[in-house]
């Protein structure tokens, strides 16, 4: 199997706010913006994927914090970025599964599962938070970046 490669310089933190058209998985706009601000407060370099649809791109652009880089394009180069990052943050999605498979620490925001049983079976390996735990993100990110 060929290693994942990207022509972009690596970021400390990779972020995906993609939900695969399942809006029940996402936070509201204010919470997404607060999440990105909290990550920016760590001082780490951040690369945010703009998603796979026009709606996701618009949503990500509204949430971005100045200084954050973005990825807009095919998933494979973004997956390569995840593989070289120090931390992945996002919804339970393909990006989280790439991070888990590559051994990259991750903070996964788990929301919108149809049942607790499904959540238990499909959760990625890593830190999984629900909406009420988002205030922990800055400290968790700092701790995971320093491991």
DSSP file (Angstrom, degrees, kcal/mol; ACC not computed):
  #  RESIDUE AA STRUCTURE BP1 BP2  ACC     N-H-->O    O-->H-N    N-H-->O    O-->H-N    TCO  KAPPA ALPHA  PHI   PSI    X-CA   Y-CA   Z-CA
    1    1 A X              0   0    0      0, 0.0     2,-0.2     0, 0.0     0, 0.0   0.000 360.0 360.0 360.0 130.1    0.0    0.0    0.0
    2    2 A X        -     0   0    0      1,-0.1     3,-0.1     3,-0.0     2,-0.0  -0.491 360.0-109.5 -74.4 142.4    1.4    3.4   -1.0
    3    3 A X        -     0   0    0     -2,-0.2     2,-0.2     1,-0.1    -1,-0.1  -0.346  36.0-100.7 -68.8 153.8    1.8    6.0    1.8
    4    4 A X        -     0   0    0     75,-0.1     2,-0.3    76,-0.1    -1,-0.1  -0.556  46.4-171.1 -72.0 137.8   -0.6    9.0    1.8
    5    5 A X        -     0   0    0     -2,-0.2     2,-0.3    -3,-0.1    75,-0.3  -0.975  13.7-174.0-134.7 147.8    1.2   12.1    0.5
    6    6 A X        -     0   0    0     -2,-0.3     4,-0.1    74,-0.2    71,-0.0  -0.991  24.3-145.6-137.2 146.0    0.3   15.7    0.3
    7    7 A X  S    S+     0   0    0     -2,-0.3     2,-0.2     2,-0.1    -1,-0.1   0.587  77.9  91.2 -84.4 -10.6    2.1   18.6   -1.4
    8    8 A X  S    S-     0   0    0     69,-0.1    -2,-0.2     1,-0.1     2,-0.1  -0.507  89.8-101.4 -82.4 152.5    1.1   21.0    1.3
    9    9 A X        -     0   0    0     -2,-0.2    -1,-0.1     1,-0.1    -2,-0.1  -0.476  50.8 -96.3 -69.7 146.3    3.2   21.6    4.4
   10   10 A X        -     0   0    0     -2,-0.1     2,-0.3    -4,-0.1    -1,-0.1  -0.239  33.8-144.6 -66.2 151.4    1.9   19.7    7.4
   11   11 A X        -     0   0    0     70,-0.3    75,-0.4     1,-0.1    76,-0.2  -0.835  15.0-132.1-109.6 151.8   -0.4   21.3   10.0
   12   12 A X  S    S+     0   0    0     33,-0.4    74,-2.2    -2,-0.3    75,-1.3   0.928  96.7  29.1 -65.3 -44.6   -0.3   20.6   13.7
   13   13 A X  E     -ab  46  87A   0     32,-2.6    34,-2.5    73,-0.2     2,-0.4  -0.969  68.2-162.8-122.7 129.9   -4.1   20.2   13.8
   14   14 A X  E     -ab  47  88A   0     73,-2.5    75,-2.5    -2,-0.4     2,-0.4  -0.905  13.9-166.4-107.1 142.3   -6.3   19.0   11.0
   15   15 A X  E     -ab  48  89A   0     32,-2.5    34,-2.8    -2,-0.4     2,-0.4  -0.987  12.7-174.1-133.1 135.9  -10.0   19.7   11.3
   16   16 A X  E     +ab  49  90A   0     73,-1.8    75,-1.2    -2,-0.4    34,-0.1  -0.986  10.4 177.6-129.5 124.0  -13.1   18.4    9.4
   17   17 A X        +     0   0    0     32,-0.6     2,-0.2    -2,-0.4    73,-0.1   0.130  42.5 130.8-104.2  17.7  -16.5   19.8   10.0
   18   18 A X        +     0   0    0      1,-0.1    73,-0.2    73,-0.1    77,-0.1  -0.490  31.3 177.7 -74.1 139.9  -18.0   17.6    7.3
   19   19 A X    >   -     0   0    0     -2,-0.2     3,-1.5    74,-0.1     6,-0.2   0.248  45.0-116.7-125.6   9.5  -21.1   15.6    8.2
   20   20 A X  T 3  S-     0   0    0      1,-0.3     3,-0.1     3,-0.1    -2,-0.1   0.886  75.4 -56.1  55.7  41.9  -21.9   13.8    4.9
   21   21 A X  T 3  S+     0   0    0      1,-0.2     2,-0.7     2,-0.0    -1,-0.3   0.657 110.9 121.3  64.3  18.5  -25.2   15.6    4.6
   22   22 A X    X   -     0   0    0     -3,-1.5     3,-2.4     1,-0.1     4,-0.3  -0.777  38.0-178.9-110.5  84.8  -26.4   14.4    8.0
   23   23 A X  G >  S+     0   0    0     -2,-0.7     3,-1.2     1,-0.3    -1,-0.1   0.663  73.2  74.6 -61.6 -17.1  -27.0   17.7    9.8
   24   24 A X  G 3  S+     0   0    0      1,-0.2    -1,-0.3    88,-0.1    89,-0.1   0.696  91.4  59.4 -68.5 -14.8  -28.0   15.8   13.0
   25   25 A X  G <  S+     0   0    0     -3,-2.4    -1,-0.2    87,-0.2     2,-0.2   0.627  94.9  84.3 -83.7 -14.3  -24.3   15.1   13.4
   26   26 A X  S <  S-     0   0    0     -3,-1.2     2,-0.1    -4,-0.3     3,-0.1  -0.533  70.9-127.9-100.9 157.0  -23.3   18.8   13.5
   27   27 A X        -     0   0    0     -2,-0.2    -1,-0.1     1,-0.2     2,-0.1  -0.336  44.8 -89.4 -79.2 171.8  -23.1   21.5   16.1
   28   28 A X     >  -     0   0    0     -2,-0.1     4,-2.3     1,-0.1     5,-0.2  -0.364  44.2 -96.7 -79.6 171.0  -24.7   24.9   15.4
   29   29 A X  H  > S+     0   0    0      1,-0.2     4,-2.4     2,-0.2     5,-0.2   0.881 123.4  51.1 -56.0 -43.5  -22.8   27.7   13.7
   30   30 A X  H  > S+     0   0    0      1,-0.2     4,-2.7     2,-0.2    -1,-0.2   0.914 110.5  48.6 -63.1 -43.2  -21.9   29.4   16.9
   31   31 A X  H  > S+     0   0    0      2,-0.2     4,-2.4     1,-0.2    -1,-0.2   0.883 110.8  50.5 -66.2 -37.7  -20.5   26.2   18.4
   32   32 A X  H  X S+     0   0    0     -4,-2.3     4,-2.2     2,-0.2    -2,-0.2   0.924 112.1  47.4 -64.5 -43.1  -18.5   25.4   15.3
   33   33 A X  H  X S+     0   0    0     -4,-2.4     4,-2.3     1,-0.2    -2,-0.2   0.918 112.5  49.5 -62.6 -43.6  -17.0   29.0   15.4
   34   34 A X  H  X S+     0   0    0     -4,-2.7     4,-2.6     2,-0.2    -2,-0.2   0.880 108.5  54.1 -63.3 -38.1  -16.2   28.6   19.1
   35   35 A X  H  X S+     0   0    0     -4,-2.4     4,-2.1     2,-0.2    -2,-0.2   0.941 110.3  45.4 -60.5 -48.5  -14.6   25.3   18.4
   36   36 A X  H  X S+     0   0    0     -4,-2.2     4,-2.4     1,-0.2    -2,-0.2   0.881 112.4  51.5 -65.8 -37.4  -12.3   26.8   15.8
   37   37 A X  H  X S+     0   0    0     -4,-2.3     4,-2.0     2,-0.2    -1,-0.2   0.920 108.8  51.4 -62.3 -42.8  -11.5   29.7   18.1
   38   38 A X  H  < S+     0   0    0     -4,-2.6     4,-0.3     1,-0.2    -2,-0.2   0.898 111.3  47.1 -61.8 -40.4  -10.6   27.4   20.9
   39   39 A X  H ><>S+     0   0    0     -4,-2.1     3,-1.4     1,-0.2     5,-0.5   0.899 109.6  53.4 -68.0 -39.5   -8.3   25.5   18.6
   40   40 A X  H ><5S+     0   0    0     -4,-2.4     3,-1.9     1,-0.3    -2,-0.2   0.856  98.9  65.0 -61.9 -34.1   -6.7   28.7   17.4
   41   41 A X  T 3<5S+     0   0    0     -4,-2.0    -1,-0.3     1,-0.3    -2,-0.2   0.652  87.5  69.5 -64.7 -14.7   -6.1   29.7   21.0
   42   42 A X  T < 5S-     0   0    0     -3,-1.4    -1,-0.3    -4,-0.3    -2,-0.2   0.702 103.7-129.4 -74.3 -18.1   -3.6   26.7   21.3
   43   43 A X  T < 5 +     0   0    0     -3,-1.9    -3,-0.1    -4,-0.3    -2,-0.1   0.445  63.0 135.1  82.9  -0.1   -1.2   28.6   19.0
   44   44 A X      < -     0   0    0     -5,-0.5    -1,-0.3     1,-0.1     2,-0.3  -0.411  65.1-101.8 -78.6 156.0   -0.9   25.5   16.8
   45   45 A X        -     0   0    0     -2,-0.1   -32,-2.6    -3,-0.1     2,-0.4  -0.607  43.8-158.1 -76.3 141.0   -1.0   25.6   13.0
   46   46 A X  E     -a   13   0A   0     21,-0.3    23,-2.2    -2,-0.3     2,-0.5  -0.970  18.4-167.8-131.0 135.4   -4.4   24.5   11.7
   47   47 A X  E     -ac  14  69A   0    -34,-2.5   -32,-2.5    -2,-0.4     2,-0.5  -0.989  12.9-164.5-120.9 121.9   -5.7   23.1    8.4
   48   48 A X  E     -ac  15  70A   0     21,-2.5    23,-2.3    -2,-0.5     2,-0.3  -0.919  15.9-133.6-111.8 126.5   -9.5   23.0    8.0
   49   49 A X  E     -ac  16  71A   0    -34,-2.8   -32,-0.6    -2,-0.5    23,-0.2  -0.590   8.3-145.8 -74.8 135.5  -11.1   20.9    5.2
   50   50 A X        -     0   0    0     21,-3.2     3,-0.3    -2,-0.3    10,-0.3   0.512  42.5-127.0 -82.8  -3.7  -13.8   22.9    3.4
   51   51 A X        -     0   0    0     20,-0.3    22,-0.3     1,-0.2    -1,-0.2  -0.235  21.8 -73.8  91.7-178.1  -16.0   19.8    2.9
   52   52 A X  S    S+     0   0    0     -3,-0.1     2,-0.3    20,-0.1    -1,-0.2   0.373 101.6  49.1-106.2   3.0  -17.6   18.1    0.0
   53   53 A X  S  > S-     0   0    0     -3,-0.3     4,-2.4     1,-0.1     5,-0.2  -0.922  82.1-111.3-139.0 164.4  -20.5   20.3   -0.8
   54   54 A X  H  > S+     0   0    0     -2,-0.3     4,-2.4     1,-0.2     5,-0.2   0.891 118.5  53.8 -61.0 -39.4  -21.2   24.0   -1.4
   55   55 A X  H  > S+     0   0    0      1,-0.2     4,-2.3     2,-0.2    -1,-0.2   0.922 109.3  47.2 -62.7 -44.1  -23.2   24.1    1.8
   56   56 A X  H  > S+     0   0    0      2,-0.2     4,-2.8     1,-0.2     5,-0.2   0.917 110.7  52.2 -64.7 -42.4  -20.3   22.7    3.8
   57   57 A X  H  X S+     0   0    0     -4,-2.4     4,-2.6     1,-0.2    -2,-0.2   0.927 111.3  47.1 -58.9 -45.0  -17.8   25.1    2.2
   58   58 A X  H  X S+     0   0    0     -4,-2.4     4,-1.8     2,-0.2    -1,-0.2   0.911 112.7  49.3 -63.0 -42.3  -20.0   28.1    3.2
   59   59 A X  H  X S+     0   0    0     -4,-2.3     4,-1.3     2,-0.2    -2,-0.2   0.914 112.5  47.1 -63.8 -43.9  -20.5   26.8    6.7
   60   60 A X  H  X S+     0   0    0     -4,-2.8     4,-1.5   -10,-0.3     3,-0.4   0.923 109.6  53.7 -64.5 -44.3  -16.7   26.3    7.1
   61   61 A X  H  < S+     0   0    0     -4,-2.6    -1,-0.2     1,-0.2    -2,-0.2   0.862 107.2  51.8 -60.5 -35.4  -15.9   29.7    5.7
   62   62 A X  H  < S+     0   0    0     -4,-1.8    -1,-0.2     1,-0.2    -2,-0.2   0.828 113.9  44.4 -67.6 -30.9  -18.3   31.3    8.3
   63   63 A X  H  < S+     0   0    0     -4,-1.3    -2,-0.2    -3,-0.4    -1,-0.2   0.657  87.1 116.9 -89.2 -17.1  -16.6   29.5   11.1
   64   64 A X     <  -     0   0    0     -4,-1.5     2,-0.4    -3,-0.1   -27,-0.1  -0.115  54.3-143.6 -59.3 148.0  -12.9   30.1   10.1
   65   65 A X    >   -     0   0    0    -29,-0.1     3,-1.9     1,-0.1    -1,-0.1  -0.900  36.5 -92.0-106.9 139.1  -10.6   32.1   12.3
   66   66 A X  T 3  S+     0   0    0     -2,-0.4     3,-0.1     1,-0.2    -1,-0.1  -0.199 112.3  32.0 -51.7 139.2   -8.0   34.4   10.5
   67   67 A X  T 3  S+     0   0    0      1,-0.3     2,-0.3   -22,-0.0   -21,-0.3   0.233  86.3 125.1  97.1 -13.2   -4.7   32.6   10.0
   68   68 A X    <   -     0   0    0     -3,-1.9    -1,-0.3   -23,-0.1     2,-0.2  -0.626  54.6-137.1 -80.6 136.4   -6.2   29.1    9.5
   69   69 A X  E     -c   47   0A   0    -23,-2.2   -21,-2.5    -2,-0.3     2,-0.3  -0.552  18.9-149.2 -83.9 156.8   -5.3   27.4    6.3
   70   70 A X  E     -c   48   0A   0    -23,-0.2     2,-0.5    -2,-0.2   -21,-0.2  -0.931   9.7-145.9-128.1 154.2   -8.0   25.5    4.3
   71   71 A X  E     +c   49   0A   0    -23,-2.3   -21,-3.2    -2,-0.3     2,-0.4  -0.982  18.3 177.7-114.9 127.7   -8.1   22.5    2.1
   72   72 A X        +     0   0    0     -2,-0.5     2,-0.3   -23,-0.2   -20,-0.1  -0.873  48.5  39.0-133.1  99.1  -10.6   22.6   -0.7
   73   73 A X  S    S+     0   0    0     -2,-0.4   -22,-0.1   -22,-0.3    -2,-0.1  -0.984  89.9   9.7 163.2-152.6  -10.5   19.5   -3.0
   74   74 A X     >  -     0   0    0     -2,-0.3     4,-0.8     1,-0.1     3,-0.1  -0.135  57.6-128.5 -61.3 153.0  -10.1   15.8   -3.1
   75   75 A X  H  > S+     0   0    0      1,-0.2     4,-3.0     2,-0.2     5,-0.2   0.851  97.5  69.3 -73.5 -35.1  -10.2   13.8    0.2
   76   76 A X  H  > S+     0   0    0      1,-0.2     4,-2.1     2,-0.2    -1,-0.2   0.896 100.1  46.6 -56.8 -45.6   -7.0   11.8   -0.4
   77   77 A X  H  > S+     0   0    0      1,-0.2     4,-1.6     2,-0.2    -1,-0.2   0.879 114.0  49.3 -64.4 -34.0   -4.6   14.8    0.0
   78   78 A X  H  X S+     0   0    0     -4,-0.8     4,-2.5     2,-0.2    -2,-0.2   0.904 107.7  53.9 -69.3 -38.7   -6.5   15.9    3.1
   79   79 A X  H  X S+     0   0    0     -4,-3.0     4,-2.3     1,-0.2    -2,-0.2   0.891 106.4  52.9 -59.1 -38.7   -6.2   12.3    4.4
   80   80 A X  H  X S+     0   0    0     -4,-2.1     4,-1.1   -75,-0.3    -1,-0.2   0.878 107.9  51.0 -63.6 -37.0   -2.5   12.7    3.9
   81   81 A X  H  X S+     0   0    0     -4,-1.6     4,-0.8     2,-0.2     3,-0.4   0.910 108.5  51.1 -65.3 -42.1   -2.5   15.9    5.9
   82   82 A X  H >< S+     0   0    0     -4,-2.5     3,-1.1     1,-0.2    -2,-0.2   0.933 106.6  55.4 -58.0 -45.2   -4.4   14.1    8.7
   83   83 A X  H 3< S+     0   0    0     -4,-2.3    -1,-0.2     1,-0.3    -2,-0.2   0.768 113.2  40.8 -62.3 -27.3   -1.8   11.3    8.7
   84   84 A X  H 3< S+     0   0    0     -4,-1.1    -1,-0.3    -3,-0.4    -2,-0.2   0.441  97.3  98.6-101.1  -0.8    1.0   13.8    9.2
   85   85 A X  S << S-     0   0    0     -3,-1.1   -73,-0.2    -4,-0.8   -72,-0.2  -0.332  71.7-133.8 -82.5 168.3   -0.7   16.0   11.8
   86   86 A X  S    S+     0   0    0    -74,-2.2    19,-0.4   -75,-0.4     2,-0.3   0.612  88.5  14.0 -92.6 -16.0   -0.3   15.9   15.5
   87   87 A X  E     -b   13   0A   0    -75,-1.3   -73,-2.5   -76,-0.2     2,-0.4  -0.966  60.4-153.6-160.6 139.1   -4.1   16.0   16.2
   88   88 A X  E     -bd  14 106A   0     17,-2.1    19,-2.7    -2,-0.3     2,-0.4  -0.965  13.9-174.8-115.2 136.9   -7.3   15.6   14.3
   89   89 A X  E     +bd  15 107A   0    -75,-2.5   -73,-1.8    -2,-0.4     2,-0.3  -0.999  30.9  93.0-130.2 131.6  -10.5   17.3   15.4
   90   90 A X  E     -bd  16 108A   0     17,-2.0    19,-2.9    -2,-0.4   -73,-0.2  -0.986  68.8 -52.3 173.1-176.7  -13.9   16.8   13.8
   91   91 A X  E    S- d   0 109A   0    -75,-1.2     2,-0.9    -2,-0.3     5,-0.4  -0.317  74.0 -78.2 -73.1 163.2  -17.2   15.0   13.7
   92   92 A X  S    S+     0   0    0     17,-1.3     2,-0.2   -67,-0.2    -1,-0.1  -0.541  91.0 120.6 -62.7 106.0  -17.3   11.2   13.6
   93   93 A X  S  > S-     0   0    0     -2,-0.9     4,-1.7    -3,-0.1     3,-0.2  -0.840  81.9 -68.8-156.1-175.5  -16.5   11.0    9.9
   94   94 A X  H  > S+     0   0    0     -2,-0.2     4,-2.2     1,-0.2     5,-0.2   0.883 126.9  57.7 -56.9 -39.9  -14.0    9.6    7.4
   95   95 A X  H  > S+     0   0    0      1,-0.2     4,-2.4     2,-0.2    -1,-0.2   0.901 105.0  49.9 -59.7 -41.9  -11.4   12.0    8.7
   96   96 A X  H  > S+     0   0    0     -5,-0.4     4,-2.4    -3,-0.2    -1,-0.2   0.864 109.9  50.8 -64.4 -35.9  -11.6   10.7   12.2
   97   97 A X  H  X S+     0   0    0     -4,-1.7     4,-2.4     2,-0.2    -1,-0.2   0.853 108.5  51.8 -72.1 -33.9  -11.3    7.1   10.9
   98   98 A X  H  X S+     0   0    0     -4,-2.2     4,-2.0     2,-0.2     6,-0.2   0.944 111.0  48.6 -63.4 -47.4   -8.2    8.1    8.9
   99   99 A X  H  X>S+     0   0    0     -4,-2.4     5,-2.6     1,-0.2     4,-0.6   0.935 112.4  48.1 -58.0 -47.1   -6.7    9.6   12.1
  100  100 A X  H ><5S+     0   0    0     -4,-2.4     3,-1.0     1,-0.2    -1,-0.2   0.920 112.0  48.7 -60.5 -45.2   -7.5    6.5   14.1
  101  101 A X  H 3<5S+     0   0    0     -4,-2.4    -1,-0.2     1,-0.2    -2,-0.2   0.810 114.1  46.9 -66.0 -29.7   -6.0    4.2   11.5
  102  102 A X  H 3<5S-     0   0    0     -4,-2.0    -1,-0.2    -5,-0.1    -2,-0.2   0.428 114.5-113.8 -92.8   0.3   -2.9    6.3   11.3
  103  103 A X  T <<5 +     0   0    0     -3,-1.0     2,-0.5    -4,-0.6    -3,-0.2   0.726  64.1 150.1  75.6  21.1   -2.4    6.5   15.0
  104  104 A X      < -     0   0    0     -5,-2.6    -1,-0.3    -6,-0.2   -17,-0.1  -0.754  53.1-112.4 -86.9 127.7   -3.0   10.3   15.1
  105  105 A X        -     0   0    0     -2,-0.5   -17,-2.1   -19,-0.4     2,-0.4  -0.272  44.7-169.2 -55.1 144.4   -4.6   11.5   18.4
  106  106 A X  E     -d   88   0A   0    -19,-0.2    21,-2.1    19,-0.1     2,-0.5  -0.987  31.8-151.8-142.8 151.4   -8.1   12.7   17.8
  107  107 A X  E     -de  89 127A   0    -19,-2.7   -17,-2.0    -2,-0.4     2,-0.5  -0.976  26.8-167.3-116.0 111.8  -11.0   14.6   19.3
  108  108 A X  E     -de  90 128A   0     19,-3.9    21,-3.1    -2,-0.5     2,-0.8  -0.877  15.1-144.9-106.3 129.0  -14.2   13.3   17.8
  109  109 A X  E     -de  91 129A   0    -19,-2.9   -17,-1.3    -2,-0.5     2,-0.6  -0.830  19.6-160.0 -94.0 109.9  -17.4   15.1   18.3
  110  110 A X        +     0   0    0     19,-2.6     2,-0.3    -2,-0.8    21,-0.3  -0.813  29.2 137.0 -99.5 119.3  -20.1   12.4   18.4
  111  111 A X        +     0   0    0     -2,-0.6   -19,-0.1    19,-0.1   -84,-0.0  -0.986  46.8  37.3-156.1 148.7  -23.6   13.6   17.8
  112  112 A X        +     0   0    0     -2,-0.3     2,-0.2     1,-0.3   -87,-0.2   0.615  63.4 154.2  86.3  12.2  -26.6   12.4   15.8
  113  113 A X        -     0   0    0      1,-0.1    -1,-0.3   -89,-0.1     3,-0.1  -0.506  46.8-133.8 -72.2 145.1  -26.4    8.6   16.4
  114  114 A X  S    S+     0   0    0     -2,-0.2     2,-0.3     1,-0.1    -1,-0.1   0.721  84.3   2.8 -73.3 -19.8  -29.7    6.9   16.1
  115  115 A X  S  > S-     0   0    0      1,-0.1     4,-2.0     0, 0.0    -1,-0.1  -0.985  70.1-112.5-158.1 160.5  -29.0    4.9   19.3
  116  116 A X  H  > S+     0   0    0     -2,-0.3     4,-2.5     1,-0.2     5,-0.2   0.857 116.9  58.5 -62.5 -35.6  -26.4    4.5   22.1
  117  117 A X  H  > S+     0   0    0      2,-0.2     4,-2.0     1,-0.2    -1,-0.2   0.920 105.9  47.3 -62.2 -43.6  -25.7    1.0   20.7
  118  118 A X  H  > S+     0   0    0      1,-0.2     4,-2.3     2,-0.2    -1,-0.2   0.918 111.2  52.0 -63.8 -42.2  -24.7    2.4   17.3
  119  119 A X  H  X S+     0   0    0     -4,-2.0     4,-1.1     1,-0.2    -2,-0.2   0.910 110.0  49.0 -59.9 -42.5  -22.5    5.1   19.0
  120  120 A X  H  < S+     0   0    0     -4,-2.5    -1,-0.2     1,-0.2    -2,-0.2   0.866 115.3  44.0 -65.9 -36.3  -20.7    2.4   21.0
  121  121 A X  H  < S+     0   0    0     -4,-2.0    -2,-0.2    -5,-0.2    -1,-0.2   0.826 120.8  36.8 -78.5 -32.0  -20.1    0.3   17.9
  122  122 A X  H  < S+     0   0    0     -4,-2.3    -2,-0.2    -5,-0.2    -1,-0.2   0.407  81.5 120.6-106.7   1.7  -19.0    3.0   15.5
  123  123 A X     <  -     0   0    0     -4,-1.1     5,-0.0    -5,-0.2     3,-0.0  -0.418  62.3-120.3 -69.5 141.8  -17.0    5.4   17.6
  124  124 A X        -     0   0    0      1,-0.1     2,-0.8    -2,-0.1   -16,-0.1  -0.266  33.0 -92.3 -74.1 167.1  -13.4    5.9   16.5
  125  125 A X  S    S+     0   0    0    -29,-0.1     2,-0.3   -28,-0.1    -1,-0.1  -0.729  92.8  50.5 -80.7 113.9  -10.5    5.1   18.7
  126  126 A X  S    S-     0   0    0     -2,-0.8     2,-0.5   -21,-0.1   -19,-0.2  -0.957 100.9 -22.6 152.1-167.7   -9.7    8.3   20.5
  127  127 A X  E     -e  107   0A   0    -21,-2.1   -19,-3.9    -2,-0.3     2,-0.5  -0.616  56.3-167.8 -77.0 121.8  -11.2   11.1   22.5
  128  128 A X  E     -e  108   0A   0     -2,-0.5     2,-0.3   -21,-0.2   -19,-0.2  -0.962   7.0-176.1-117.1 125.0  -15.0   11.3   21.9
  129  129 A X  E     -e  109   0A   0    -21,-3.1   -19,-2.6    -2,-0.5     2,-0.2  -0.852  14.8-148.3-118.5 151.7  -16.9   14.4   23.1
  130  130 A X    >   -     0   0    0     -2,-0.3     3,-1.9   -21,-0.2     4,-0.2  -0.620  44.1 -87.9-105.8 177.0  -20.5   15.4   23.1
  131  131 A X  G >  S+     0   0    0      1,-0.3     3,-1.5   -21,-0.3     4,-0.2   0.851 124.5  56.9 -53.3 -41.2  -21.8   18.9   22.9
  132  132 A X  G 3  S+     0   0    0      1,-0.3     3,-0.3     2,-0.1    -1,-0.3   0.620 104.1  54.7 -70.7 -11.1  -21.8   19.6   26.6
  133  133 A X  G X  S+     0   0    0     -3,-1.9     3,-2.0     1,-0.2    -1,-0.3   0.327  72.1 105.1-103.2   7.0  -18.0   18.7   26.8
  134  134 A X  G X   +     0   0    0     -3,-1.5     3,-1.9     1,-0.3     4,-0.3   0.767  67.0  70.7 -62.5 -26.1  -16.8   21.2   24.1
  135  135 A X  G 3  S+     0   0    0     -3,-0.3     4,-0.4     1,-0.3     3,-0.3   0.714  91.5  62.2 -62.6 -18.3  -15.4   23.5   26.8
  136  136 A X  G <> S+     0   0    0     -3,-2.0     4,-2.6     1,-0.2    -1,-0.3   0.600  77.9  92.4 -80.7 -11.5  -12.7   20.9   27.3
  137  137 A X  H <> S+     0   0    0     -3,-1.9     4,-3.2    -4,-0.2     5,-0.3   0.891  80.5  51.1 -56.9 -49.0  -11.3   21.1   23.8
  138  138 A X  H  > S+     0   0    0     -4,-0.3     4,-2.3    -3,-0.3    -1,-0.2   0.933 115.7  41.3 -58.5 -45.5   -8.6   23.7   24.3
  139  139 A X  H  > S+     0   0    0     -4,-0.4     4,-2.4     2,-0.2    -1,-0.2   0.914 116.7  48.8 -67.6 -42.0   -7.0   21.8   27.2
  140  140 A X  H  X S+     0   0    0     -4,-2.6     4,-2.9     2,-0.2     5,-0.2   0.915 111.5  50.1 -62.4 -42.7   -7.4   18.5   25.6
  141  141 A X  H  X S+     0   0    0     -4,-3.2     4,-2.5    -5,-0.3    -2,-0.2   0.929 111.2  48.1 -62.6 -45.4   -5.9   19.8   22.3
  142  142 A X  H  X S+     0   0    0     -4,-2.3     4,-1.3    -5,-0.3    -1,-0.2   0.931 113.9  47.2 -60.4 -45.0   -2.9   21.2   24.2
  143  143 A X  H  < S+     0   0    0     -4,-2.4     3,-0.3     1,-0.2    -2,-0.2   0.927 114.3  45.9 -63.5 -45.6   -2.4   18.0   26.1
  144  144 A X  H >< S+     0   0    0     -4,-2.9     3,-1.1     1,-0.2    -1,-0.2   0.849 109.3  55.3 -68.4 -34.0   -2.7   15.8   23.0
  145  145 A X  H 3< S+     0   0    0     -4,-2.5    -1,-0.2     1,-0.2    -2,-0.2   0.803 107.3  51.6 -67.2 -27.7   -0.4   18.1   21.0
  146  146 A X  T 3<        0   0    0     -4,-1.3    -1,-0.2    -3,-0.3    -2,-0.2   0.334 360.0 360.0 -92.8   7.2    2.3   17.7   23.7
  147  147 A X    <         0   0    0     -3,-1.1    -1,-0.2    -4,-0.1    -2,-0.1   0.467 360.0 360.0 -91.6 360.0    2.3   13.9   23.7
